Amino acid sequence: MSIKNLIELRVRAAMSAADMPDDCPANITLSTRPEFGNFQANGAMAAAKRLKSRPRDLAAEIIKHLDLTDIADHVEIAGPGFINIHLSNKFIGAQLQKLIGDEKLGLQVPNQQRVVVDYSGPNLAKEMHVGHLRSTIIGDAVVRTLEFLGHDVVRQNHMGDWGTQFGMLIAELEEHLGEGERPELALGDLEVFYQQAKQHFDQDEKFAQKARQYVVKLQSGDHHCRQLWQRFINISITHSEAVYLNLNVTLKHSDIKAESAYNEDLAGIIESLEQQRLLVEDQGAKVVFLEELADKEGKPSPVIVQKSDGGFLYATTDLAALRHRSMTLQADRVLYFIDARQSLHMKQVFTLAKKAGFVNTGIALEHLPFGTMMGKDGKPFKTRTGGTVKLTELLQEGIERACTLVREKNPELDIDEVAAIGRKVGIGAIKYADLSKTRTNDYIFDWDSMLSFEGNTAPYLQYAYTRIRSIFRRADINFDCLTGNIVFTTQQEKDLALKLLQFGTTLEQLALDGYPHILCNYLYELASSFMTFYEHCPILRQDVVEDTRSSRLAISQLTARVMAKGLDLLGIEVMEQM
């Protein structure tokens, strides 16, 4: 249990003992300034409005019943009714001591849930491009965090492998194979292949007609078309999995649950909606009109689930997927990392799924949208010629730029060492530049800033980690076998200890809201706090007494472990030197 949660339980008990309603929140927050203590309990402010009392009087009543003798050495009322809580050195040291040797760093989360997470989901008709980056790495950071906290996480990679475009693509592939070309060569560059197929479709009516026929055949289970389609899909998935490996993302082949997986369920979705009399026919299409999402003029929101030609839409597939995730996978919570432009679509799917009984009562359905990666010109990130930037090419450029920087900083390293460090720095820089920005905001992609060794960047944090590890190498001390009692002789030691103890609260917030930038900010603050500690608190100097030295080594080790774990949860690797 985090310190924040522990304090919240104690304050809630005190509020109850003071005859305040049980639904009045304790409102525990981290203090923003040292003179306000370490935590603030602001529940008296909200309770006062309900009870028509003075906040300071309620705060005094709370303190009267508040037992923090084992936690705090000082509690005070400030301002109109804030309760400042100053943690004792003994308590802080004891809490930090618990983390030494604990693989989970003291994290215990009750109420574990089964969480299904939909992320990445590239369109297999083309190679992965920069537009897939945010969903992939934000989703993966949240997944890693949920798993570390003890939740049962089911990854769902809802790849786009179905639809009208695949009729065109398999018709094009058939012609290439007919000319004796091997499929892996024909599909070596999926983007080029797609453009060739599209040009062929636009310029050759006979080919276009064949492509349309192949769509129907594919959807009806034609053996020949299914074979062509499967060959295309297999190679496209191989492209995607190579990107995942390079990107250090935890998605595996077994996590794929593509659009085609729900093809046999779509007719059943329509049948169920018809039986419940939720469907109406409109211009030949089957539509559900949702009064729950009516616009300002009172017009219900239309959800088309079947076209006039009998074809199904994304909404139909998403309903089938959601039913599977709730009824089969038995999810308590389903998270969708899909860009903000799909907000209305997701609202429609969630609303209709609940209305039609496709999901269990009480399930949490959450769309976690994100903004767009922008170029320095303020427009969506593109190549110099205005084309789509392939993700594999972006990652390779990041690695090459990082290798150049590593060689300049460490000319003594051999080529293999430069390559290994450069890969971790380059991939880490790209990911962190994205993850450190508020998820819902657009951000500017800038090589110079993301690869800087100064400021809130991955290279800075990776370097900070290596600096801590170097302390142990210089002292010839085994990093993994360290023991020592935590003692505080300076304010800088206490400040660093308090920052370390905020790790759990940070992860809990990330798991709840799905904003990785709060972990990025925490790690940057932790690294900054360590640098201040290191400047003011000598460790290996001969005049440092043994108990203080051992304590400072223990604090340093915990800092390195928290930094490594935090970066790992973001999917960023650390190294011993750089």
TORNU-75966 format. One line per field, with one value per residue (C-alpha): residue number from 0; residue in three letters; x, y, z. Coordinates in nm, 3 decimals. Layout:
REM TORNU-75966
seq: c(NUM,...)
type: c(ALA,...)
u: c(X,...)
v: c(Y,...)
w: c(Z,...)
END
This chain:
REM TORNU-75966
seq: c(0,1,2,3,4,5,6,7,8,9,10,11,12,13,14,15,16,17,18,19,20,21,22,23,24,25,26,27,28,29,30,31,32,33,34,35,36,37,38,39,40,41,42,43,44,45,46,47,48,49,50,51,52,53,54,55,56,57,58,59,60,61,62,63,64,65,66,67,68,69,70,71,72,73,74,75,76,77,78,79,80,81,82,83,84,85,86,87,88,89,90,91,92,93,94,95,96,97,98,99,100,101,102,103,104,105,106,107,108,109,110,111,112,113,114,115,116,117,118,119,120,121,122,123,124,125,126,127,128,129,130,131,132,133,134,135,136,137,138,139,140,141,142,143,144,145,146,147,148,149,150,151,152,153,154,155,156,157,158,159,160,161,162,163,164,165,166,167,168,169,170,171,172,173,174,175,176,177,178,179,180,181,182,183,184,185,186,187,188,189,190,191,192,193,194,195,196,197,198,199,200,201,202,203,204,205,206,207,208,209,210,211,212,213,214,215,216,217,218,219,220,221,222,223,224,225,226,227,228,229,230,231,232,233,234,235,236,237,238,239,240,241,242,243,244,245,246,247,248,249,250,251,252,253,254,255,256,257,258,259,260,261,262,263,264,265,266,267,268,269,270,271,272,273,274,275,276,277,278,279,280,281,282,283,284,285,286,287,288,289,290,291,292,293,294,295,296,297,298,299,300,301,302,303,304,305,306,307,308,309,310,311,312,313,314,315,316,317,318,319,320,321,322,323,324,325,326,327,328,329,330,331,332,333,334,335,336,337,338,339,340,341,342,343,344,345,346,347,348,349,350,351,352,353,354,355,356,357,358,359,360,361,362,363,364,365,366,367,368,369,370,371,372,373,374,375,376,377,378,379,380,381,382,383,384,385,386,387,388,389,390,391,392,393,394,395,396,397,398,399,400,401,402,403,404,405,406,407,408,409,410,411,412,413,414,415,416,417,418,419,420,421,422,423,424,425,426,427,428,429,430,431,432,433,434,435,436,437,438,439,440,441,442,443,444,445,446,447,448,449,450,451,452,453,454,455,456,457,458,459,460,461,462,463,464,465,466,467,468,469,470,471,472,473,474,475,476,477,478,479,480,481,482,483,484,485,486,487,488,489,490,491,492,493,494,495,496,497,498,499,500,501,502,503,504,505,506,507,508,509,510,511,512,513,514,515,516,517,518,519,520,521,522,523,524,525,526,527,528,529,530,531,532,533,534,535,536,537,538,539,540,541,542,543,544,545,546,547,548,549,550,551,552,553,554,555,556,557,558,559,560,561,562,563,564,565,566,567,568,569,570,571,572,573,574,575,576,577)
type: c(MET,SER,ILE,LYS,ASN,LEU,ILE,GLU,LEU,ARG,VAL,ARG,ALA,ALA,MET,SER,ALA,ALA,ASP,MET,PRO,ASP,ASP,CYS,PRO,ALA,ASN,ILE,THR,LEU,SER,THR,ARG,PRO,GLU,PHE,GLY,ASN,PHE,GLN,ALA,ASN,GLY,ALA,MET,ALA,ALA,ALA,LYS,ARG,LEU,LYS,SER,ARG,PRO,ARG,ASP,LEU,ALA,ALA,GLU,ILE,ILE,LYS,HIS,LEU,ASP,LEU,THR,ASP,ILE,ALA,ASP,HIS,VAL,GLU,ILE,ALA,GLY,PRO,GLY,PHE,ILE,ASN,ILE,HIS,LEU,SER,ASN,LYS,PHE,ILE,GLY,ALA,GLN,LEU,GLN,LYS,LEU,ILE,GLY,ASP,GLU,LYS,LEU,GLY,LEU,GLN,VAL,PRO,ASN,GLN,GLN,ARG,VAL,VAL,VAL,ASP,TYR,SER,GLY,PRO,ASN,LEU,ALA,LYS,GLU,MET,HIS,VAL,GLY,HIS,LEU,ARG,SER,THR,ILE,ILE,GLY,ASP,ALA,VAL,VAL,ARG,THR,LEU,GLU,PHE,LEU,GLY,HIS,ASP,VAL,VAL,ARG,GLN,ASN,HIS,MET,GLY,ASP,TRP,GLY,THR,GLN,PHE,GLY,MET,LEU,ILE,ALA,GLU,LEU,GLU,GLU,HIS,LEU,GLY,GLU,GLY,GLU,ARG,PRO,GLU,LEU,ALA,LEU,GLY,ASP,LEU,GLU,VAL,PHE,TYR,GLN,GLN,ALA,LYS,GLN,HIS,PHE,ASP,GLN,ASP,GLU,LYS,PHE,ALA,GLN,LYS,ALA,ARG,GLN,TYR,VAL,VAL,LYS,LEU,GLN,SER,GLY,ASP,HIS,HIS,CYS,ARG,GLN,LEU,TRP,GLN,ARG,PHE,ILE,ASN,ILE,SER,ILE,THR,HIS,SER,GLU,ALA,VAL,TYR,LEU,ASN,LEU,ASN,VAL,THR,LEU,LYS,HIS,SER,ASP,ILE,LYS,ALA,GLU,SER,ALA,TYR,ASN,GLU,ASP,LEU,ALA,GLY,ILE,ILE,GLU,SER,LEU,GLU,GLN,GLN,ARG,LEU,LEU,VAL,GLU,ASP,GLN,GLY,ALA,LYS,VAL,VAL,PHE,LEU,GLU,GLU,LEU,ALA,ASP,LYS,GLU,GLY,LYS,PRO,SER,PRO,VAL,ILE,VAL,GLN,LYS,SER,ASP,GLY,GLY,PHE,LEU,TYR,ALA,THR,THR,ASP,LEU,ALA,ALA,LEU,ARG,HIS,ARG,SER,MET,THR,LEU,GLN,ALA,ASP,ARG,VAL,LEU,TYR,PHE,ILE,ASP,ALA,ARG,GLN,SER,LEU,HIS,MET,LYS,GLN,VAL,PHE,THR,LEU,ALA,LYS,LYS,ALA,GLY,PHE,VAL,ASN,THR,GLY,ILE,ALA,LEU,GLU,HIS,LEU,PRO,PHE,GLY,THR,MET,MET,GLY,LYS,ASP,GLY,LYS,PRO,PHE,LYS,THR,ARG,THR,GLY,GLY,THR,VAL,LYS,LEU,THR,GLU,LEU,LEU,GLN,GLU,GLY,ILE,GLU,ARG,ALA,CYS,THR,LEU,VAL,ARG,GLU,LYS,ASN,PRO,GLU,LEU,ASP,ILE,ASP,GLU,VAL,ALA,ALA,ILE,GLY,ARG,LYS,VAL,GLY,ILE,GLY,ALA,ILE,LYS,TYR,ALA,ASP,LEU,SER,LYS,THR,ARG,THR,ASN,ASP,TYR,ILE,PHE,ASP,TRP,ASP,SER,MET,LEU,SER,PHE,GLU,GLY,ASN,THR,ALA,PRO,TYR,LEU,GLN,TYR,ALA,TYR,THR,ARG,ILE,ARG,SER,ILE,PHE,ARG,ARG,ALA,ASP,ILE,ASN,PHE,ASP,CYS,LEU,THR,GLY,ASN,ILE,VAL,PHE,THR,THR,GLN,GLN,GLU,LYS,ASP,LEU,ALA,LEU,LYS,LEU,LEU,GLN,PHE,GLY,THR,THR,LEU,GLU,GLN,LEU,ALA,LEU,ASP,GLY,TYR,PRO,HIS,ILE,LEU,CYS,ASN,TYR,LEU,TYR,GLU,LEU,ALA,SER,SER,PHE,MET,THR,PHE,TYR,GLU,HIS,CYS,PRO,ILE,LEU,ARG,GLN,ASP,VAL,VAL,GLU,ASP,THR,ARG,SER,SER,ARG,LEU,ALA,ILE,SER,GLN,LEU,THR,ALA,ARG,VAL,MET,ALA,LYS,GLY,LEU,ASP,LEU,LEU,GLY,ILE,GLU,VAL,MET,GLU,GLN,MET)
u: c(0.000,0.133,0.189,-0.085,-0.334,-0.226,-0.279,-0.613,-0.735,-0.631,-0.792,-1.112,-1.132,-1.087,-1.357,-1.596,-1.516,-1.594,-1.944,-1.880,-2.066,-1.889,-1.895,-1.696,-1.353,-1.031,-0.868,-0.507,-0.253,0.124,0.236,0.380,0.613,0.821,0.671,0.330,0.460,0.476,0.103,-0.213,-0.558,-0.811,-1.133,-1.252,-1.295,-1.547,-1.720,-1.772,-1.990,-2.217,-2.233,-2.249,-1.963,-1.632,-1.356,-1.105,-1.347,-1.394,-1.018,-0.970,-1.226,-1.047,-0.710,-0.867,-0.947,-0.650,-0.390,-0.067,0.175,0.362,0.371,0.406,0.590,0.386,0.029,-0.109,-0.402,-0.313,-0.509,-0.888,-0.879,-0.597,-0.429,-0.052,0.113,0.489,0.621,0.876,1.231,1.188,0.880,1.041,1.352,1.149,0.941,1.254,1.416,1.132,1.221,1.575,1.577,1.207,1.160,0.823,0.972,0.704,0.411,0.100,-0.224,-0.546,-0.848,-0.662,-0.863,-0.871,-0.789,-0.815,-0.607,-0.660,-0.350,-0.130,-0.373,-0.189,-0.353,-0.186,-0.248,0.055,0.375,0.359,0.415,0.463,0.086,0.103,0.374,0.161,-0.101,0.174,0.409,0.149,-0.057,0.251,0.361,0.019,0.012,0.357,0.249,-0.078,0.107,0.373,0.097,-0.044,-0.340,-0.428,-0.371,-0.486,-0.325,-0.540,-0.373,-0.677,-0.493,-0.674,-0.666,-1.011,-1.216,-1.243,-0.876,-0.766,-0.953,-0.731,-0.415,-0.466,-0.555,-0.226,-0.035,-0.185,-0.049,0.300,0.302,0.179,0.491,0.705,0.790,0.824,0.571,0.839,1.007,0.683,0.589,0.935,0.806,0.438,0.397,0.526,0.315,0.001,0.067,0.120,-0.207,-0.396,-0.262,-0.352,-0.702,-0.754,-0.623,-0.739,-1.116,-1.077,-0.840,-1.072,-1.364,-1.155,-1.053,-1.419,-1.506,-1.217,-1.353,-1.681,-1.501,-1.269,-1.556,-1.749,-1.455,-1.324,-1.022,-0.800,-0.864,-0.818,-0.481,-0.362,-0.490,-0.316,0.018,-0.013,-0.116,0.169,0.432,0.270,0.260,0.629,0.697,0.500,0.666,1.011,0.907,0.778,1.108,1.312,1.078,1.106,0.731,0.582,0.323,0.356,0.204,-0.036,-0.176,-0.314,-0.692,-0.746,-1.064,-1.103,-1.128,-1.477,-1.603,-1.821,-1.977,-2.103,-2.427,-2.509,-2.457,-2.710,-2.955,-2.934,-2.993,-3.292,-3.443,-3.416,-3.581,-3.291,-3.235,-3.417,-3.368,-3.260,-3.193,-3.128,-2.876,-2.933,-2.892,-2.926,-3.025,-2.892,-3.104,-2.841,-2.596,-2.838,-2.692,-2.791,-3.090,-3.213,-3.123,-3.015,-2.669,-2.682,-2.469,-2.464,-2.394,-2.470,-2.450,-2.719,-2.502,-2.486,-2.133,-2.046,-1.872,-1.606,-1.880,-2.009,-1.665,-1.598,-1.925,-1.827,-1.481,-1.629,-1.873,-1.581,-1.374,-1.656,-1.834,-1.547,-1.242,-1.448,-1.281,-1.344,-1.202,-1.139,-0.898,-0.876,-0.572,-0.710,-0.654,-0.883,-1.050,-1.235,-1.396,-1.752,-1.715,-1.600,-1.886,-2.130,-1.982,-1.973,-2.328,-2.471,-2.283,-2.431,-2.777,-2.777,-2.640,-2.319,-2.115,-2.147,-2.296,-2.031,-1.760,-1.550,-1.516,-1.252,-1.134,-0.792,-0.735,-0.409,-0.299,-0.085,0.290,0.365,0.660,0.840,0.607,0.313,0.163,0.137,0.487,0.578,0.882,1.048,0.848,0.522,0.496,0.423,0.720,0.772,0.817,1.106,1.294,1.229,1.365,1.673,1.746,1.714,1.964,2.212,2.189,2.237,2.540,2.703,2.651,2.782,3.099,3.159,3.120,3.310,3.568,3.734,3.433,3.453,3.201,2.987,2.963,2.865,2.596,2.450,2.441,2.326,2.027,1.910,1.967,1.805,1.494,1.465,1.485,1.205,0.977,1.043,0.990,0.639,0.559,0.676,0.411,0.056,-0.122,-0.412,-0.190,-0.021,0.357,0.645,0.890,1.243,1.559,1.785,1.575,1.491,1.856,1.987,2.171,2.026,1.671,1.376,1.494,1.565,1.942,1.959,1.780,1.983,2.303,2.185,2.136,2.486,2.634,2.476,2.602,2.952,2.959,2.944,3.206,3.449,3.394,3.417,3.085,2.840,2.533,2.297,2.420,2.397,2.266,2.251,2.027,1.872,1.964,1.915,2.173,2.076,1.761,1.878,1.875,1.522,1.402,1.539,1.386,1.046,1.071,1.151,0.845,0.623,0.695,0.400,0.151,0.280,0.225,-0.121,-0.216,-0.072,-0.268,-0.586,-0.564,-0.335,-0.105,0.259,0.391,0.333,0.588,0.828,0.798,0.846,1.166,1.306,1.231,1.387,1.705,1.721,1.671,1.952,2.189,2.116,2.171,2.498,2.630,2.558,2.605,2.947,2.942,3.290,3.494,3.720,3.580,3.227,3.146,3.055,2.686,2.628,2.820,2.618,2.291,2.381,2.485,2.152,1.961,2.166,2.096,1.723,1.731,1.898,1.650,1.349,1.489,1.558,1.213,1.041,1.220,1.148,0.776,0.807,0.977,1.316,1.637,1.926,2.293,2.597,2.784,2.728)
v: c(0.000,0.346,0.610,0.818,0.533,0.464,0.827,0.832,0.535,0.705,1.038,0.868,0.688,1.019,1.185,0.900,0.927,1.298,1.207,1.320,1.140,0.829,0.954,1.268,1.227,1.270,1.447,1.350,1.528,1.562,1.896,2.134,2.313,2.179,2.422,2.262,1.922,1.614,1.550,1.755,1.634,1.871,1.683,1.939,2.195,1.988,1.853,2.204,2.297,1.998,2.039,2.421,2.447,2.632,2.427,2.504,2.376,2.050,2.021,2.056,1.779,1.553,1.610,1.534,1.180,1.139,0.880,0.931,0.877,0.606,0.806,1.178,1.389,1.699,1.773,2.126,2.321,2.576,2.838,2.801,2.433,2.238,1.971,1.958,1.625,1.615,1.259,1.150,1.057,0.725,0.638,0.748,0.544,0.236,0.257,0.292,0.004,-0.225,-0.165,-0.303,-0.648,-0.630,-0.703,-0.526,-0.220,-0.237,-0.224,-0.418,-0.341,-0.488,-0.542,-0.686,-0.674,-0.849,-0.571,-0.612,-0.356,-0.281,-0.112,-0.079,-0.233,-0.149,-0.182,-0.487,-0.354,-0.131,-0.112,0.043,0.420,0.696,0.717,0.379,0.487,0.653,0.379,0.115,0.267,0.439,0.121,-0.086,0.144,0.117,-0.262,-0.303,-0.088,-0.275,-0.608,-0.483,-0.377,-0.729,-0.697,-0.976,-0.810,-0.943,-0.773,-0.741,-0.636,-0.560,-0.561,-0.444,-0.750,-0.740,-0.521,-0.409,-0.308,-0.669,-0.772,-0.531,-0.649,-1.023,-0.965,-0.776,-1.048,-1.314,-1.136,-1.106,-1.476,-1.561,-1.395,-1.624,-1.371,-1.502,-1.350,-1.233,-1.039,-0.900,-0.784,-0.668,-0.309,-0.310,0.061,0.032,-0.279,-0.100,0.197,-0.036,-0.216,0.112,0.248,-0.079,-0.060,0.302,0.257,-0.092,-0.148,-0.521,-0.550,-0.335,-0.564,-0.867,-0.702,-0.636,-0.997,-1.115,-0.915,-1.107,-1.438,-1.364,-1.283,-1.591,-1.820,-1.896,-2.127,-1.965,-1.610,-1.714,-1.867,-1.551,-1.339,-1.555,-1.533,-1.154,-1.133,-1.358,-1.141,-0.819,-0.949,-1.035,-0.670,-0.552,-0.795,-0.677,-0.324,-0.443,-0.618,-0.311,-0.086,-0.308,-0.358,-0.659,-0.749,-1.110,-1.307,-1.469,-1.123,-1.076,-1.075,-0.918,-0.795,-1.122,-1.316,-1.174,-1.234,-1.529,-1.329,-1.033,-1.188,-1.280,-0.918,-0.802,-1.078,-0.986,-0.617,-0.708,-0.933,-0.651,-0.416,-0.176,-0.179,0.019,0.018,0.351,0.385,0.011,0.014,-0.124,0.148,0.195,0.546,0.629,0.877,0.869,1.052,1.300,1.629,1.977,1.972,1.645,1.430,1.080,0.957,0.702,0.386,0.198,-0.172,-0.313,-0.142,-0.166,-0.417,-0.644,-0.548,-0.488,-0.185,-0.113,-0.059,-0.413,-0.564,-0.349,-0.465,-0.828,-0.764,-0.595,-0.882,-1.128,-0.923,-0.900,-1.232,-1.466,-1.297,-1.177,-0.839,-0.605,-0.321,-0.266,0.005,0.132,0.331,0.487,0.842,1.125,1.144,0.822,0.961,0.968,0.620,0.478,0.648,0.494,0.145,0.163,0.297,0.042,-0.249,-0.166,-0.108,-0.438,-0.637,-0.732,-0.653,-0.754,-0.511,-0.314,-0.345,-0.030,0.071,0.339,0.514,0.664,0.900,1.060,1.353,1.366,1.365,1.694,1.820,2.147,2.311,2.241,1.987,1.607,1.454,1.360,1.296,1.590,1.500,1.491,1.112,0.883,0.811,0.436,0.350,0.113,0.394,0.640,0.394,0.323,0.695,0.736,0.455,0.599,0.949,0.805,0.599,0.917,1.089,0.788,0.774,1.146,1.110,0.780,0.746,0.458,0.225,-0.042,-0.067,-0.337,-0.139,0.175,-0.018,-0.173,0.155,0.352,0.125,0.167,0.543,0.599,0.387,0.520,0.880,0.835,0.662,0.899,1.210,1.081,0.933,1.241,1.456,1.464,1.187,1.396,1.671,1.697,1.730,1.845,1.576,1.717,1.503,1.755,1.791,1.422,1.311,1.573,1.459,1.754,1.813,1.575,1.322,0.949,0.999,1.217,0.955,0.667,0.861,0.940,0.568,0.485,0.752,0.586,0.244,0.391,0.476,0.106,0.016,0.275,0.143,-0.220,-0.297,-0.559,-0.361,-0.656,-0.762,-0.434,-0.406,-0.109,0.078,0.402,0.707,1.077,1.340,1.599,1.740,1.620,1.258,1.296,1.471,1.190,0.926,1.095,1.109,0.736,0.662,0.840,0.573,0.356,0.645,0.749,0.402,0.373,0.702,0.590,0.264,0.456,0.736,0.596,0.901,0.781,1.138,1.140,0.857,1.043,1.357,1.153,0.990,1.327,1.471,1.163,1.200,1.571,1.495,1.239,1.489,1.737,1.459,1.357,1.715,1.769,1.420,1.262,0.884,0.746,1.025,0.896,1.125,0.982,0.752,0.392,0.408,0.721,0.573,0.249,0.443,0.664,0.364,0.199,0.513,0.531,0.167,0.215,0.520,0.321,0.034,0.265,0.447,0.119,-0.017,0.309,0.321,-0.048,0.019,0.279,0.018,0.194,0.002,0.108,0.023,0.004,0.276,0.518)
w: c(0.000,-0.092,0.175,0.017,0.047,0.406,0.504,0.323,0.529,0.854,0.760,0.645,0.980,1.160,0.950,1.027,1.398,1.372,1.240,0.885,0.603,0.475,0.117,0.202,0.037,0.231,-0.069,0.005,-0.215,-0.228,-0.091,-0.345,-0.099,0.194,0.444,0.378,0.489,0.272,0.226,0.262,0.364,0.211,0.286,0.542,0.263,0.067,0.379,0.514,0.219,0.278,0.652,0.640,0.887,0.900,0.731,1.008,1.271,1.078,1.025,1.403,1.460,1.211,1.380,1.719,1.597,1.364,1.467,1.273,1.561,1.372,1.048,1.116,1.368,1.303,1.185,1.151,1.014,0.747,0.558,0.553,0.659,0.499,0.712,0.659,0.738,0.806,0.788,1.048,0.951,1.128,0.921,0.592,0.667,0.762,0.443,0.233,0.414,0.305,-0.059,-0.029,-0.189,-0.280,-0.652,-0.651,-0.478,-0.212,-0.452,-0.354,-0.531,-0.396,-0.618,-0.915,-1.234,-1.569,-1.814,-2.191,-2.380,-2.749,-2.892,-3.201,-3.453,-3.778,-4.118,-4.273,-4.622,-4.573,-4.369,-4.025,-4.036,-3.779,-3.731,-3.554,-3.309,-3.041,-3.005,-2.991,-2.734,-2.513,-2.499,-2.423,-2.139,-1.976,-2.026,-1.866,-1.571,-1.518,-1.520,-1.279,-1.040,-1.050,-1.285,-1.530,-1.867,-2.204,-2.504,-2.817,-3.141,-3.357,-3.689,-4.001,-4.227,-4.386,-4.616,-4.976,-5.016,-4.978,-5.293,-5.483,-5.307,-5.357,-5.722,-5.762,-5.576,-5.804,-6.109,-5.955,-5.866,-6.216,-6.349,-6.131,-5.861,-5.504,-5.261,-5.014,-5.297,-5.435,-5.087,-4.982,-4.971,-4.881,-4.942,-5.300,-5.358,-5.234,-5.462,-5.760,-5.684,-5.642,-5.970,-6.143,-5.993,-6.103,-6.457,-6.555,-6.535,-6.603,-6.305,-6.091,-6.170,-6.079,-5.752,-5.661,-5.736,-5.519,-5.224,-5.246,-5.292,-5.001,-4.769,-4.879,-4.805,-5.155,-5.113,-5.378,-5.255,-4.892,-4.980,-5.155,-4.869,-4.608,-4.792,-4.800,-4.433,-4.315,-4.480,-4.360,-4.002,-4.031,-4.120,-3.816,-3.577,-3.690,-3.594,-3.255,-3.186,-3.277,-3.082,-2.770,-2.750,-2.571,-2.839,-2.958,-3.245,-2.999,-2.911,-3.264,-3.277,-3.616,-3.784,-3.974,-3.646,-3.599,-3.953,-3.851,-3.564,-3.765,-3.888,-3.528,-3.420,-3.680,-3.582,-3.215,-3.287,-3.505,-3.239,-2.987,-3.238,-3.223,-3.601,-3.864,-4.239,-4.383,-4.759,-4.774,-4.489,-4.139,-3.879,-3.504,-3.398,-3.051,-2.864,-2.590,-2.818,-2.973,-3.098,-2.981,-3.211,-3.062,-3.364,-3.258,-3.352,-3.640,-3.626,-3.958,-3.894,-4.241,-4.580,-4.845,-5.038,-4.733,-4.630,-4.267,-4.119,-3.857,-3.598,-3.652,-3.608,-3.301,-3.144,-3.204,-3.057,-2.752,-2.697,-2.713,-2.469,-2.218,-2.249,-2.344,-2.193,-1.892,-1.875,-1.582,-1.783,-2.157,-2.273,-2.632,-2.743,-3.059,-3.182,-3.082,-3.426,-3.340,-3.023,-3.159,-3.309,-2.975,-2.788,-3.034,-2.998,-2.617,-2.592,-2.835,-2.677,-2.337,-2.482,-2.671,-2.376,-2.558,-2.243,-1.880,-1.631,-1.447,-1.710,-1.758,-2.125,-2.179,-2.493,-2.421,-2.717,-2.825,-3.039,-3.353,-3.411,-3.589,-3.790,-3.718,-3.971,-3.741,-3.982,-3.942,-3.963,-4.323,-4.541,-4.716,-5.026,-4.832,-4.815,-4.522,-4.297,-4.250,-3.884,-3.956,-4.136,-3.853,-3.596,-3.807,-3.843,-3.467,-3.409,-3.660,-3.508,-3.159,-3.269,-3.400,-3.063,-2.869,-3.084,-3.024,-2.645,-2.617,-2.896,-2.709,-2.755,-3.026,-3.308,-3.139,-2.815,-3.006,-3.196,-2.880,-2.687,-2.993,-3.045,-2.683,-2.688,-3.030,-2.969,-2.615,-2.736,-2.991,-2.742,-2.454,-2.669,-2.734,-2.393,-2.204,-2.376,-2.246,-2.434,-2.556,-2.702,-3.039,-3.020,-3.240,-3.352,-3.316,-3.342,-3.169,-2.855,-2.813,-2.847,-2.607,-2.295,-2.108,-1.987,-1.970,-2.230,-2.241,-2.298,-1.986,-1.775,-1.922,-1.849,-1.495,-1.438,-1.563,-1.333,-1.030,-1.138,-1.182,-0.808,-0.727,-0.989,-0.848,-0.495,-0.617,-0.445,-0.570,-0.669,-0.618,-0.274,-0.091,0.265,0.495,0.734,0.611,0.816,0.738,0.817,0.555,0.398,0.054,0.172,0.305,-0.014,-0.232,-0.004,-0.025,-0.403,-0.413,-0.202,-0.457,-0.720,-0.624,-0.625,-0.968,-1.113,-0.963,-1.127,-1.460,-1.442,-1.363,-1.620,-1.890,-1.905,-1.932,-1.913,-1.535,-1.502,-1.733,-1.521,-1.204,-1.337,-1.441,-1.097,-0.936,-1.143,-1.059,-0.689,-0.702,-0.864,-0.584,-0.327,-0.494,-0.493,-0.123,0.021,-0.047,-0.057,-0.117,0.045,0.320,0.591,0.553,0.847,0.765,0.868,0.658,0.367,0.378,0.397,0.103,-0.102,-0.021,-0.125,-0.446,-0.525,-0.473,-0.698,-0.976,-0.934,-0.946,-1.250,-1.430,-1.349,-1.444,-1.779,-1.833,-1.782,-2.058,-2.276,-2.257,-2.191,-1.968,-1.996,-1.765,-1.952,-2.237)
END
